Amino acid sequence: MQDTRERLIRYLDDAWAVEKGLVSTLQDMADEVNDPQLKNMFEQHRQITHQQEENLEARIRALGEEPSGSKGFFTQFMGKMGDFMHKAKDDYDQTTQDLMKAYATENFECAMYQSMEAFATSIGDNETANLARQHHQQEQEAAKMVWSMIDAAAIRPAQVTDASTARAA
């Protein structure tokens, strides 16, 4: 059975790998979208994610360890999420799918940080608990922002089609 310190390091390392992987994913999403507001939102969250990655790395090092770079769980998670969706047919579908993936990811991260906070609190590691709480709050805010953009992205193709039809008439 793992001791509490090993488990804590694993939680931190897993979170570090998630955030590290998301930095490039968020940049890809920013590059794919055709809406300047969404592009800006993805780029801003990429900056926050990069800071979270650095915070986690610093905490791991403060505990006398090095990040391992294991990405197994997150890679599997993102792969499965991609399996559930059809390949985007156009830019509109890509934007909507990116927002759906982002929303699912933000909620995954909320759960990840909630469990880290609970575990750290239970073993008396207030520094890690506070870090997890801060990151959890940032992820909740990001999830709310992404959620608020899904409807507009989903209806945009209908608005473009309606406008095209009106001009043709």
DSSP file (Angstrom, degrees, kcal/mol; ACC not computed):
  #  RESIDUE AA STRUCTURE BP1 BP2  ACC     N-H-->O    O-->H-N    N-H-->O    O-->H-N    TCO  KAPPA ALPHA  PHI   PSI    X-CA   Y-CA   Z-CA
    1    1 A M              0   0    0      0, 0.0     2,-0.1     0, 0.0     0, 0.0   0.000 360.0 360.0 360.0 136.9    0.0    0.0    0.0
    2    2 A Q        -     0   0    0      1,-0.1     2,-0.1     2,-0.1     0, 0.0  -0.380 360.0-123.6 -69.5 145.7    1.3    3.5   -0.9
    3    3 A D     >  -     0   0    0      1,-0.1     4,-2.0    -2,-0.1     5,-0.2  -0.465  30.0-103.6 -83.0 167.7    2.1    5.8    1.9
    4    4 A T  H  > S+     0   0    0      1,-0.2     4,-2.6     2,-0.2     5,-0.2   0.844 118.6  54.6 -63.3 -36.0    0.4    9.2    1.9
    5    5 A R  H  > S+     0   0    0      2,-0.2     4,-2.5     1,-0.2    -1,-0.2   0.929 108.7  48.3 -65.1 -44.2    3.4   11.2    0.6
    6    6 A E  H  > S+     0   0    0      1,-0.2     4,-2.2     2,-0.2    -1,-0.2   0.901 112.8  48.9 -61.3 -41.0    3.8    8.9   -2.4
    7    7 A R  H  X S+     0   0    0     -4,-2.0     4,-2.5     2,-0.2    -2,-0.2   0.919 110.5  50.4 -65.3 -43.4    0.0    9.3   -3.1
    8    8 A L  H  X S+     0   0    0     -4,-2.6     4,-2.5     1,-0.2    -2,-0.2   0.928 110.5  49.3 -60.8 -45.5    0.2   13.1   -2.8
    9    9 A I  H  X S+     0   0    0     -4,-2.5     4,-3.0     1,-0.2    -1,-0.2   0.902 110.5  51.5 -60.4 -41.3    3.2   13.2   -5.2
   10   10 A R  H  X S+     0   0    0     -4,-2.2     4,-2.9     2,-0.2     5,-0.2   0.916 109.4  49.4 -63.1 -43.1    1.3   11.1   -7.7
   11   11 A Y  H  X S+     0   0    0     -4,-2.5     4,-2.2     2,-0.2    -2,-0.2   0.932 114.7  44.9 -60.8 -45.1   -1.8   13.4   -7.5
   12   12 A L  H  X S+     0   0    0     -4,-2.5     4,-2.6     2,-0.2    -2,-0.2   0.917 114.2  48.9 -64.2 -43.2    0.4   16.4   -8.0
   13   13 A D  H  X S+     0   0    0     -4,-3.0     4,-2.4     2,-0.2    -2,-0.2   0.904 110.7  49.9 -65.8 -41.9    2.3   14.7  -10.8
   14   14 A D  H  X S+     0   0    0     -4,-2.9     4,-2.1     2,-0.2    -1,-0.2   0.923 112.8  47.3 -61.4 -43.8   -0.9   13.6  -12.6
   15   15 A A  H  X S+     0   0    0     -4,-2.2     4,-2.7    -5,-0.2     5,-0.2   0.903 110.4  52.8 -64.6 -40.9   -2.3   17.1  -12.3
   16   16 A W  H  X S+     0   0    0     -4,-2.6     4,-2.7     1,-0.2    -2,-0.2   0.922 109.6  48.7 -59.7 -44.6    1.0   18.6  -13.6
   17   17 A A  H  X S+     0   0    0     -4,-2.4     4,-2.3     2,-0.2    -1,-0.2   0.883 110.7  51.4 -64.3 -38.6    0.9   16.2  -16.7
   18   18 A V  H  X S+     0   0    0     -4,-2.1     4,-2.1     2,-0.2    -2,-0.2   0.959 113.3  43.6 -61.3 -51.1   -2.7   17.2  -17.3
   19   19 A E  H  X S+     0   0    0     -4,-2.7     4,-1.5     1,-0.2    -2,-0.2   0.899 112.4  52.9 -64.4 -40.0   -1.9   20.9  -17.3
   20   20 A K  H  X S+     0   0    0     -4,-2.7     4,-0.8    -5,-0.2     3,-0.3   0.925 111.8  46.1 -60.1 -45.1    1.2   20.4  -19.3
   21   21 A G  H  X S+     0   0    0     -4,-2.3     4,-1.4     1,-0.2     3,-0.2   0.841 109.0  55.9 -66.2 -33.6   -0.8   18.6  -22.0
   22   22 A L  H  X S+     0   0    0     -4,-2.1     4,-3.2     1,-0.2     5,-0.3   0.777  91.4  71.1 -72.9 -26.2   -3.5   21.2  -22.0
   23   23 A V  H  X S+     0   0    0     -4,-1.5     4,-1.5    -3,-0.3    -1,-0.2   0.947 107.3  36.3 -55.8 -49.2   -1.2   24.1  -22.8
   24   24 A S  H  X S+     0   0    0     -4,-0.8     4,-2.4    -3,-0.2    -1,-0.2   0.861 115.5  55.6 -73.3 -34.3   -0.7   22.8  -26.3
   25   25 A T  H  X S+     0   0    0     -4,-1.4     4,-2.4     1,-0.2    -2,-0.2   0.921 108.0  48.5 -62.6 -43.6   -4.3   21.6  -26.6
   26   26 A L  H  X S+     0   0    0     -4,-3.2     4,-2.3     2,-0.2    -1,-0.2   0.864 110.3  51.4 -66.3 -35.3   -5.6   25.1  -25.7
   27   27 A Q  H  X S+     0   0    0     -4,-1.5     4,-2.2    -5,-0.3    -1,-0.2   0.916 109.4  50.7 -65.7 -41.4   -3.3   26.7  -28.3
   28   28 A D  H  X S+     0   0    0     -4,-2.4     4,-1.5     1,-0.2    -2,-0.2   0.917 110.6  49.0 -60.1 -43.3   -4.5   24.3  -30.9
   29   29 A M  H  X S+     0   0    0     -4,-2.4     4,-1.7     1,-0.2     3,-0.2   0.910 109.9  51.2 -63.9 -41.6   -8.1   25.2  -30.0
   30   30 A A  H  < S+     0   0    0     -4,-2.3    -1,-0.2     1,-0.2    -2,-0.2   0.892 111.2  48.8 -61.2 -39.2   -7.3   28.9  -30.2
   31   31 A D  H  < S+     0   0    0     -4,-2.2    -1,-0.2     1,-0.2    -2,-0.2   0.777 111.3  50.7 -71.4 -26.5   -5.7   28.4  -33.7
   32   32 A E  H  < S+     0   0    0     -4,-1.5    -2,-0.2    -3,-0.2    -1,-0.2   0.802  90.1  89.2 -83.3 -30.9   -8.8   26.4  -34.9
   33   33 A V     <  -     0   0    0     -4,-1.7    59,-0.1    -5,-0.1    58,-0.0  -0.339  57.6-157.0 -76.6 151.7  -11.6   28.7  -34.0
   34   34 A N        +     0   0    0     57,-0.2    -1,-0.1    -2,-0.0     3,-0.1   0.282  69.4  90.3-106.9   8.2  -12.8   31.4  -36.3
   35   35 A D     >  -     0   0    0      1,-0.1     4,-2.6     2,-0.0     5,-0.2  -0.928  66.5-149.4-108.3 121.0  -14.3   33.7  -33.6
   36   36 A P  H  > S+     0   0    0      0, 0.0     4,-2.3     0, 0.0     5,-0.2   0.838  97.8  54.2 -59.3 -34.6  -12.0   36.3  -32.2
   37   37 A Q  H  > S+     0   0    0      2,-0.2     4,-2.1     1,-0.2     5,-0.1   0.918 111.7  43.9 -66.0 -43.1  -13.7   36.2  -28.8
   38   38 A L  H  > S+     0   0    0      2,-0.2     4,-2.8     1,-0.2     5,-0.2   0.903 111.6  53.7 -68.0 -41.2  -13.3   32.4  -28.5
   39   39 A K  H  X S+     0   0    0     -4,-2.6     4,-2.4     1,-0.2    -2,-0.2   0.937 110.7  47.1 -57.3 -47.2   -9.7   32.6  -29.7
   40   40 A N  H  X S+     0   0    0     -4,-2.3     4,-2.7     2,-0.2    -1,-0.2   0.896 110.8  51.9 -61.9 -42.4   -9.0   35.2  -27.0
   41   41 A M  H  X S+     0   0    0     -4,-2.1     4,-2.3     2,-0.2    -2,-0.2   0.928 111.7  46.1 -62.0 -46.0  -10.7   33.0  -24.3
   42   42 A F  H  X S+     0   0    0     -4,-2.8     4,-1.9     2,-0.2    -2,-0.2   0.900 113.6  49.2 -63.7 -40.9   -8.7   29.9  -25.3
   43   43 A E  H  X S+     0   0    0     -4,-2.4     4,-1.7    -5,-0.2    -2,-0.2   0.908 111.4  48.8 -66.9 -41.3   -5.5   31.9  -25.3
   44   44 A Q  H  X S+     0   0    0     -4,-2.7     4,-1.9     1,-0.2    -2,-0.2   0.913 112.3  48.3 -63.8 -41.6   -6.2   33.5  -21.9
   45   45 A H  H  X S+     0   0    0     -4,-2.3     4,-2.7     1,-0.2    -1,-0.2   0.831 105.8  58.8 -70.0 -29.4   -7.0   30.1  -20.4
   46   46 A R  H  X S+     0   0    0     -4,-1.9     4,-2.4     2,-0.2    -1,-0.2   0.900 105.6  49.7 -61.9 -40.1   -3.8   28.7  -22.0
   47   47 A Q  H  X S+     0   0    0     -4,-1.7     4,-2.0     2,-0.2    -2,-0.2   0.918 112.0  47.0 -64.8 -43.6   -1.8   31.3  -20.0
   48   48 A I  H  X S+     0   0    0     -4,-1.9     4,-2.4     2,-0.2    -2,-0.2   0.911 112.1  51.4 -63.0 -42.5   -3.6   30.4  -16.8
   49   49 A T  H  X S+     0   0    0     -4,-2.7     4,-2.5     1,-0.2    -2,-0.2   0.895 107.7  51.8 -62.7 -41.5   -3.0   26.7  -17.5
   50   50 A H  H  X S+     0   0    0     -4,-2.4     4,-2.1     2,-0.2    -1,-0.2   0.904 109.8  49.6 -62.6 -40.5    0.7   27.3  -18.0
   51   51 A Q  H  X S+     0   0    0     -4,-2.0     4,-2.6     2,-0.2    -2,-0.2   0.897 109.5  51.6 -64.9 -39.4    0.8   29.1  -14.7
   52   52 A Q  H  X S+     0   0    0     -4,-2.4     4,-2.6     2,-0.2     5,-0.2   0.916 107.7  52.7 -62.4 -42.2   -1.0   26.1  -13.0
   53   53 A E  H  X S+     0   0    0     -4,-2.5     4,-2.3     1,-0.2    -2,-0.2   0.927 111.3  46.2 -57.0 -46.0    1.6   23.8  -14.6
   54   54 A E  H  X S+     0   0    0     -4,-2.1     4,-2.4     2,-0.2    -2,-0.2   0.891 110.8  52.6 -66.1 -39.3    4.4   25.9  -13.1
   55   55 A N  H  X S+     0   0    0     -4,-2.6     4,-2.1     2,-0.2    -2,-0.2   0.921 111.4  46.6 -61.0 -44.2    2.7   26.0   -9.7
   56   56 A L  H  X S+     0   0    0     -4,-2.6     4,-2.5     2,-0.2    -2,-0.2   0.907 111.3  51.1 -66.2 -42.0    2.3   22.3   -9.6
   57   57 A E  H  X S+     0   0    0     -4,-2.3     4,-2.5    -5,-0.2    -1,-0.2   0.915 110.0  50.3 -61.1 -42.6    5.9   21.7  -10.7
   58   58 A A  H  X S+     0   0    0     -4,-2.4     4,-2.3     1,-0.2    -1,-0.2   0.889 110.7  49.5 -63.2 -38.8    7.1   24.1   -7.9
   59   59 A R  H  X S+     0   0    0     -4,-2.1     4,-1.3     2,-0.2    -2,-0.2   0.912 110.2  50.0 -67.9 -41.5    5.0   22.2   -5.3
   60   60 A I  H  <>S+     0   0    0     -4,-2.5     5,-2.1     1,-0.2     3,-0.4   0.932 113.0  46.8 -60.4 -45.5    6.4   18.8   -6.5
   61   61 A R  H ><5S+     0   0    0     -4,-2.5     3,-2.1     1,-0.2    -2,-0.2   0.875 106.4  58.0 -65.5 -37.4    9.9   20.2   -6.2
   62   62 A A  H 3<5S+     0   0    0     -4,-2.3    -1,-0.2     1,-0.3    -2,-0.2   0.792 103.6  54.1 -62.7 -26.6    9.2   21.7   -2.8
   63   63 A L  T 3<5S-     0   0    0     -4,-1.3    -1,-0.3    -3,-0.4    -2,-0.2   0.313 126.5-104.3 -89.1   7.8    8.3   18.2   -1.7
   64   64 A G  T < 5S+     0   0    0     -3,-2.1     2,-0.2     1,-0.3    -3,-0.2   0.667  84.9 106.7  83.3  17.9   11.7   17.0   -2.9
   65   65 A E      < -     0   0    0     -5,-2.1    -1,-0.3    -6,-0.1    -2,-0.1  -0.722  61.0-127.9-122.2 172.3   10.6   15.3   -6.1
   66   66 A E        -     0   0    0     -2,-0.2     2,-0.1    -3,-0.1   -53,-0.1  -0.933  35.7-100.4-117.5 143.5   10.7   15.9   -9.9
   67   67 A P        -     0   0    0      0, 0.0   -54,-0.0     0, 0.0   -10,-0.0  -0.406  28.5-153.6 -60.3 139.0    7.7   15.8  -12.2
   68   68 A S        -     0   0    0      2,-0.1     3,-0.1    -2,-0.1   -54,-0.0   0.744  22.2-131.4 -90.4 -23.9    7.7   12.5  -14.0
   69   69 A G        +     0   0    0      1,-0.3     2,-0.3   -56,-0.2   -55,-0.0   0.626  44.1 163.0  84.3  11.5    5.9   13.5  -17.1
   70   70 A S        +     0   0    0      1,-0.1    -1,-0.3     2,-0.0   -53,-0.2  -0.511  10.0 169.8 -67.6 124.9    3.4   10.6  -17.0
   71   71 A K     >  +     0   0    0     -2,-0.3     4,-2.8    -3,-0.1     5,-0.3   0.247  35.7 117.5-117.8  11.0    0.5   11.5  -19.2
   72   72 A G  H  > S+     0   0    0      1,-0.2     4,-2.2     2,-0.2     5,-0.2   0.882  76.1  40.4 -50.4 -57.0   -1.3    8.1  -19.3
   73   73 A F  H  > S+     0   0    0      1,-0.2     4,-2.5     2,-0.2    -1,-0.2   0.927 118.5  45.6 -64.7 -46.7   -4.6    8.9  -17.7
   74   74 A F  H  > S+     0   0    0      2,-0.2     4,-2.9     1,-0.2     5,-0.3   0.913 111.5  52.3 -64.3 -42.7   -5.1   12.3  -19.4
   75   75 A T  H  X S+     0   0    0     -4,-2.8     4,-2.2     1,-0.2    -1,-0.2   0.914 112.0  46.6 -59.5 -43.0   -4.1   11.0  -22.8
   76   76 A Q  H  X S+     0   0    0     -4,-2.2     4,-2.5    -5,-0.3    -1,-0.2   0.908 111.6  52.3 -64.1 -41.8   -6.6    8.2  -22.5
   77   77 A F  H  X S+     0   0    0     -4,-2.5     4,-2.1     1,-0.2    -2,-0.2   0.942 112.8  42.8 -59.8 -50.7   -9.3   10.6  -21.3
   78   78 A M  H  X S+     0   0    0     -4,-2.9     4,-2.2     1,-0.2    -1,-0.2   0.879 113.0  53.8 -66.4 -37.2   -8.8   13.0  -24.2
   79   79 A G  H  X S+     0   0    0     -4,-2.2     4,-1.6    -5,-0.3    -1,-0.2   0.917 109.6  47.1 -62.2 -43.7   -8.6   10.0  -26.7
   80   80 A K  H  X S+     0   0    0     -4,-2.5     4,-1.0     2,-0.2    -1,-0.2   0.892 109.9  53.5 -65.3 -39.6  -11.9    8.6  -25.4
   81   81 A M  H >< S+     0   0    0     -4,-2.1     3,-0.7     1,-0.2     4,-0.4   0.912 108.5  50.0 -62.5 -40.9  -13.6   12.0  -25.6
   82   82 A G  H >< S+     0   0    0     -4,-2.2     3,-1.1     1,-0.2    -1,-0.2   0.841 103.8  60.1 -64.3 -33.2  -12.5   12.3  -29.3
   83   83 A D  H 3< S+     0   0    0     -4,-1.6    -1,-0.2     1,-0.2    -2,-0.2   0.775  98.1  59.5 -64.7 -26.3  -13.9    8.8  -30.0
   84   84 A F  T << S+     0   0    0     -4,-1.0     2,-0.3    -3,-0.7    -1,-0.2   0.647 100.4  65.8 -78.2 -14.6  -17.3   10.0  -29.0
   85   85 A M  S <  S-     0   0    0     -3,-1.1     2,-0.1    -4,-0.4     3,-0.1  -0.830  79.8-123.2-114.2 147.0  -17.5   12.7  -31.6
   86   86 A H        -     0   0    0     -2,-0.3     2,-0.1     1,-0.1     3,-0.1  -0.451  48.3 -85.1 -74.5 157.1  -17.5   12.6  -35.4
   87   87 A K        -     0   0    0     -2,-0.1    -1,-0.1     1,-0.1     7,-0.0  -0.437  56.9 -98.0 -62.5 136.3  -14.8   14.4  -37.2
   88   88 A A        -     0   0    0      1,-0.1    -1,-0.1    -2,-0.1     3,-0.1  -0.324  27.5-155.7 -60.5 134.2  -15.8   18.0  -37.6
   89   89 A K  S    S-     0   0    0      1,-0.1     2,-0.3    -3,-0.1    -1,-0.1   0.750  71.4  -7.8 -83.4 -25.9  -17.3   18.7  -41.1
   90   90 A D  S  > S-     0   0    0      1,-0.0     4,-2.4     0, 0.0     5,-0.2  -0.909  85.3 -78.9-157.1-178.4  -16.5   22.4  -41.1
   91   91 A D  H  > S+     0   0    0     -2,-0.3     4,-2.4     1,-0.2   -57,-0.2   0.837 124.2  55.6 -61.3 -34.3  -15.2   25.3  -38.9
   92   92 A Y  H  > S+     0   0    0      2,-0.2     4,-2.3     1,-0.2    -1,-0.2   0.938 109.8  44.4 -65.8 -46.0  -18.5   25.7  -37.2
   93   93 A D  H  > S+     0   0    0      1,-0.2     4,-3.0     2,-0.2     5,-0.2   0.905 112.2  53.9 -63.1 -40.1  -18.6   22.1  -36.1
   94   94 A Q  H  X S+     0   0    0     -4,-2.4     4,-2.7     2,-0.2    -2,-0.2   0.919 109.2  47.9 -60.9 -43.9  -14.9   22.3  -35.0
   95   95 A T  H  X S+     0   0    0     -4,-2.4     4,-2.2     2,-0.2    -1,-0.2   0.934 113.6  46.4 -62.8 -46.7  -15.6   25.3  -32.8
   96   96 A T  H  X S+     0   0    0     -4,-2.3     4,-2.3    57,-0.2    -2,-0.2   0.921 114.1  48.3 -63.0 -43.3  -18.6   23.7  -31.2
   97   97 A Q  H  X S+     0   0    0     -4,-3.0     4,-2.8     1,-0.2     5,-0.2   0.896 109.3  53.2 -64.9 -39.4  -16.7   20.5  -30.6
   98   98 A D  H  X S+     0   0    0     -4,-2.7     4,-2.6    -5,-0.2    -1,-0.2   0.910 110.1  48.2 -61.4 -41.0  -13.7   22.3  -29.2
   99   99 A L  H  X S+     0   0    0     -4,-2.2     4,-2.6     2,-0.2    -2,-0.2   0.902 111.2  50.0 -66.1 -40.3  -16.1   24.1  -26.7
  100  100 A M  H  X S+     0   0    0     -4,-2.3     4,-2.3     2,-0.2    -2,-0.2   0.925 113.1  46.2 -63.6 -43.6  -17.7   20.8  -25.7
  101  101 A K  H  X S+     0   0    0     -4,-2.8     4,-2.6     2,-0.2    -2,-0.2   0.903 112.3  51.2 -63.7 -41.3  -14.3   19.2  -25.2
  102  102 A A  H  X S+     0   0    0     -4,-2.6     4,-2.7    -5,-0.2    -2,-0.2   0.913 110.0  49.4 -63.1 -42.0  -13.1   22.2  -23.2
  103  103 A Y  H  X S+     0   0    0     -4,-2.6     4,-2.0     2,-0.2    -2,-0.2   0.927 112.5  47.0 -63.8 -44.7  -16.2   22.1  -21.0
  104  104 A A  H  X S+     0   0    0     -4,-2.3     4,-2.2     1,-0.2    -2,-0.2   0.915 113.5  49.5 -62.1 -42.5  -15.7   18.4  -20.3
  105  105 A T  H  X S+     0   0    0     -4,-2.6     4,-2.7     2,-0.2    -2,-0.2   0.913 108.0  52.6 -64.6 -43.4  -12.0   19.0  -19.6
  106  106 A E  H  X S+     0   0    0     -4,-2.7     4,-2.2     1,-0.2    -1,-0.2   0.907 111.3  47.0 -60.4 -41.1  -12.7   21.8  -17.2
  107  107 A N  H  X S+     0   0    0     -4,-2.0     4,-2.1     2,-0.2    -1,-0.2   0.872 110.0  53.0 -70.0 -36.0  -15.1   19.7  -15.2
  108  108 A F  H  X S+     0   0    0     -4,-2.2     4,-2.3     2,-0.2    -2,-0.2   0.934 110.2  48.7 -59.0 -46.0  -12.6   16.8  -15.2
  109  109 A E  H  X S+     0   0    0     -4,-2.7     4,-2.9     1,-0.2     5,-0.3   0.880 106.4  56.4 -64.2 -37.7  -10.0   19.2  -13.8
  110  110 A C  H  X S+     0   0    0     -4,-2.2     4,-2.3     1,-0.2    -1,-0.2   0.938 110.4  44.7 -57.5 -46.2  -12.5   20.4  -11.2
  111  111 A A  H  X S+     0   0    0     -4,-2.1     4,-2.3     2,-0.2    -2,-0.2   0.892 111.9  53.1 -65.0 -39.3  -12.9   16.8   -9.9
  112  112 A M  H  X S+     0   0    0     -4,-2.3     4,-1.9     1,-0.2    -2,-0.2   0.929 113.6  41.7 -61.9 -46.5   -9.1   16.3  -10.1
  113  113 A Y  H  X S+     0   0    0     -4,-2.9     4,-2.7     2,-0.2    -1,-0.2   0.838 111.4  55.9 -73.3 -32.2   -8.4   19.4   -7.9
  114  114 A Q  H  X S+     0   0    0     -4,-2.3     4,-2.4    -5,-0.3    -2,-0.2   0.930 110.5  45.1 -62.8 -44.5  -11.3   18.6   -5.5
  115  115 A S  H  X S+     0   0    0     -4,-2.3     4,-2.4     2,-0.2    -2,-0.2   0.887 113.2  50.7 -68.0 -37.1   -9.9   15.2   -4.8
  116  116 A M  H  X S+     0   0    0     -4,-1.9     4,-2.9    -5,-0.2     5,-0.2   0.925 111.2  48.3 -64.4 -43.8   -6.4   16.6   -4.4
  117  117 A E  H  X S+     0   0    0     -4,-2.7     4,-2.6     2,-0.2     5,-0.2   0.935 112.0  48.9 -61.8 -45.9   -7.7   19.2   -2.0
  118  118 A A  H  X S+     0   0    0     -4,-2.4     4,-2.1     2,-0.2    -1,-0.2   0.923 114.5  45.1 -60.9 -44.7   -9.6   16.6    0.0
  119  119 A F  H  X S+     0   0    0     -4,-2.4     4,-1.4     2,-0.2    -2,-0.2   0.947 113.5  48.6 -65.7 -47.6   -6.6   14.3    0.2
  120  120 A A  H  <>S+     0   0    0     -4,-2.9     5,-2.8     1,-0.2     4,-0.4   0.901 112.4  49.5 -60.0 -41.3   -4.1   17.0    1.1
  121  121 A T  H ><5S+     0   0    0     -4,-2.6     3,-1.2    -5,-0.2    -1,-0.2   0.907 106.8  55.7 -62.5 -41.6   -6.4   18.4    3.8
  122  122 A S  H 3<5S+     0   0    0     -4,-2.1    -1,-0.2     1,-0.3    -2,-0.2   0.772 112.2  42.2 -65.5 -25.1   -6.9   14.9    5.2
  123  123 A I  T 3<5S-     0   0    0     -4,-1.4    -1,-0.3    -3,-0.4    -2,-0.2   0.351 118.6-108.4-103.3   6.1   -3.1   14.5    5.6
  124  124 A G  T < 5S+     0   0    0     -3,-1.2     2,-1.3    -4,-0.4    -3,-0.2   0.681  71.0 140.9  81.3  18.1   -2.5   18.0    6.9
  125  125 A D     >< +     0   0    0     -5,-2.8     4,-2.2    -6,-0.2    -1,-0.2  -0.695  18.3 170.2 -94.3  84.6   -0.8   19.4    3.9
  126  126 A N  H  > S+     0   0    0     -2,-1.3     4,-2.6     1,-0.2     5,-0.2   0.819  71.2  59.0 -66.6 -31.6   -2.4   22.9    3.9
  127  127 A E  H  > S+     0   0    0      2,-0.2     4,-2.0     1,-0.2    -1,-0.2   0.938 110.6  40.8 -65.0 -46.2   -0.1   24.2    1.2
  128  128 A T  H  > S+     0   0    0      2,-0.2     4,-2.8     1,-0.2     5,-0.2   0.899 114.2  54.0 -67.7 -39.5   -1.1   21.6   -1.4
  129  129 A A  H  X S+     0   0    0     -4,-2.2     4,-2.3     1,-0.2    -2,-0.2   0.915 109.7  47.4 -60.7 -42.9   -4.8   21.9   -0.3
  130  130 A N  H  X S+     0   0    0     -4,-2.6     4,-2.4     2,-0.2    -1,-0.2   0.900 111.8  49.9 -65.6 -40.7   -4.7   25.7   -0.9
  131  131 A L  H  X S+     0   0    0     -4,-2.0     4,-2.6     2,-0.2     5,-0.2   0.938 112.2  47.7 -62.1 -46.6   -3.0   25.3   -4.3
  132  132 A A  H  X S+     0   0    0     -4,-2.8     4,-2.7     1,-0.2    -2,-0.2   0.897 111.2  51.4 -61.5 -40.6   -5.7   22.7   -5.3
  133  133 A R  H  X S+     0   0    0     -4,-2.3     4,-2.3    -5,-0.2    -1,-0.2   0.915 110.6  48.5 -62.9 -44.1   -8.4   25.0   -4.0
  134  134 A Q  H  X S+     0   0    0     -4,-2.4     4,-2.0     2,-0.2    -2,-0.2   0.933 114.1  45.2 -62.8 -46.8   -7.1   27.9   -6.1
  135  135 A H  H  X S+     0   0    0     -4,-2.6     4,-2.3     1,-0.2    -2,-0.2   0.893 110.5  54.9 -65.2 -38.8   -6.8   25.8   -9.2
  136  136 A H  H  X S+     0   0    0     -4,-2.7     4,-2.4    -5,-0.2    -1,-0.2   0.924 107.5  49.8 -59.3 -44.8  -10.2   24.3   -8.7
  137  137 A Q  H  X S+     0   0    0     -4,-2.3     4,-2.2     1,-0.2    -1,-0.2   0.908 109.9  50.7 -62.1 -42.2  -11.7   27.8   -8.5
  138  138 A Q  H  X S+     0   0    0     -4,-2.0     4,-2.1     1,-0.2    -1,-0.2   0.892 110.7  49.2 -62.6 -39.0  -10.0   28.8  -11.7
  139  139 A E  H  X S+     0   0    0     -4,-2.3     4,-2.6     2,-0.2    -2,-0.2   0.878 108.6  52.5 -69.5 -37.4  -11.3   25.7  -13.5
  140  140 A Q  H  X S+     0   0    0     -4,-2.4     4,-2.2     2,-0.2    -2,-0.2   0.921 110.4  48.5 -62.5 -43.0  -14.8   26.4  -12.2
  141  141 A E  H  X S+     0   0    0     -4,-2.2     4,-2.1     1,-0.2    -2,-0.2   0.907 112.1  49.0 -63.1 -41.7  -14.6   29.9  -13.7
  142  142 A A  H  X S+     0   0    0     -4,-2.1     4,-2.9     2,-0.2     5,-0.2   0.914 109.2  52.5 -64.5 -42.4  -13.3   28.6  -17.0
  143  143 A A  H  X S+     0   0    0     -4,-2.6     4,-2.8     1,-0.2    -2,-0.2   0.912 109.5  49.3 -60.4 -42.5  -16.1   26.0  -17.2
  144  144 A K  H  X S+     0   0    0     -4,-2.2     4,-2.0     2,-0.2    -1,-0.2   0.912 112.2  48.3 -62.5 -42.1  -18.7   28.7  -16.6
  145  145 A M  H  X S+     0   0    0     -4,-2.1     4,-0.6     2,-0.2    -2,-0.2   0.938 113.6  45.9 -64.7 -46.4  -17.2   30.8  -19.4
  146  146 A V  H >X S+     0   0    0     -4,-2.9     3,-1.6     1,-0.2     4,-0.8   0.931 110.7  53.8 -61.8 -45.1  -17.0   27.9  -21.8
  147  147 A W  H >X S+     0   0    0     -4,-2.8     3,-1.0     1,-0.3     4,-0.6   0.891 103.5  56.7 -56.0 -41.1  -20.5   26.9  -21.0
  148  148 A S  H 3< S+     0   0    0     -4,-2.0     4,-0.3     1,-0.2    -1,-0.3   0.660 108.2  48.6 -67.7 -14.2  -21.8   30.4  -21.8
  149  149 A M  H <X S+     0   0    0     -3,-1.6     4,-1.8    -4,-0.6    -1,-0.2   0.551  88.8  81.7-101.9 -10.1  -20.3   30.2  -25.3
  150  150 A I  H <X S+     0   0    0     -3,-1.0     4,-2.5    -4,-0.8     5,-0.2   0.934  89.5  50.6 -65.8 -47.1  -21.6   26.8  -26.4
  151  151 A D  H  X S+     0   0    0     -4,-0.6     4,-2.2     1,-0.2     5,-0.2   0.935 110.8  48.5 -57.4 -48.9  -25.1   28.0  -27.5
  152  152 A A  H  > S+     0   0    0     -4,-0.3     4,-1.0     1,-0.2    -1,-0.2   0.897 113.5  47.5 -60.6 -41.0  -23.8   30.8  -29.6
  153  153 A A  H  < S+     0   0    0     -4,-1.8    -1,-0.2     1,-0.2   -57,-0.2   0.896 111.2  51.3 -66.7 -39.1  -21.3   28.6  -31.3
  154  154 A A  H  < S+     0   0    0     -4,-2.5     4,-0.3     1,-0.2    -2,-0.2   0.854 114.9  41.0 -68.8 -34.7  -23.9   25.9  -31.9
  155  155 A I  H >X S+     0   0    0     -4,-2.2     4,-1.9    -5,-0.2     3,-0.6   0.598  89.8  91.4 -90.2 -10.0  -26.5   28.2  -33.6
  156  156 A R  H 3X S+     0   0    0     -4,-1.0     4,-2.3     1,-0.2     5,-0.2   0.881  82.8  53.6 -55.4 -43.2  -23.9   30.2  -35.6
  157  157 A P  H 3> S+     0   0    0      0, 0.0     4,-2.4     0, 0.0    -1,-0.2   0.879 108.2  51.2 -61.7 -34.3  -24.2   28.0  -38.7
  158  158 A A  H <> S+     0   0    0     -3,-0.6     4,-2.6    -4,-0.3    -2,-0.2   0.882 109.6  50.0 -68.3 -37.2  -28.0   28.4  -38.7
  159  159 A Q  H  X S+     0   0    0     -4,-1.9     4,-2.2     2,-0.2    -1,-0.2   0.892 111.6  47.8 -67.4 -39.4  -27.6   32.2  -38.5
  160  160 A V  H  X S+     0   0    0     -4,-2.3     4,-2.3     2,-0.2    -2,-0.2   0.910 113.4  48.1 -66.5 -42.4  -25.1   32.2  -41.4
  161  161 A T  H  X S+     0   0    0     -4,-2.4     4,-2.4    -5,-0.2    -2,-0.2   0.917 111.8  49.6 -64.0 -44.2  -27.5   30.0  -43.5
  162  162 A D  H  X S+     0   0    0     -4,-2.6     4,-2.3     1,-0.2    -2,-0.2   0.898 112.0  48.2 -61.3 -41.8  -30.5   32.2  -42.7
  163  163 A A  H  X S+     0   0    0     -4,-2.2     4,-2.0     2,-0.2    -1,-0.2   0.892 112.0  49.4 -66.7 -39.4  -28.5   35.3  -43.7
  164  164 A S  H  X S+     0   0    0     -4,-2.3     4,-1.8     2,-0.2    -2,-0.2   0.901 111.8  48.7 -65.4 -41.3  -27.4   33.6  -46.9
  165  165 A T  H  X S+     0   0    0     -4,-2.4     4,-1.2     1,-0.2    -2,-0.2   0.895 110.0  51.7 -65.1 -41.4  -30.9   32.6  -47.8
  166  166 A A  H  < S+     0   0    0     -4,-2.3     3,-0.3     1,-0.2    -1,-0.2   0.893 110.0  48.9 -64.6 -40.2  -32.2   36.1  -47.1
  167  167 A R  H  < S+     0   0    0     -4,-2.0    -1,-0.2     1,-0.2    -2,-0.2   0.857 109.4  52.7 -67.8 -33.8  -29.6   37.7  -49.4
  168  168 A A  H  <        0   0    0     -4,-1.8    -1,-0.2     1,-0.2    -2,-0.2   0.763 360.0 360.0 -72.7 -23.8  -30.5   35.2  -52.2
  169  169 A A     <        0   0    0     -4,-1.2    -1,-0.2    -3,-0.3    -2,-0.2   0.463 360.0 360.0 -80.1 360.0  -34.2   36.0  -52.0
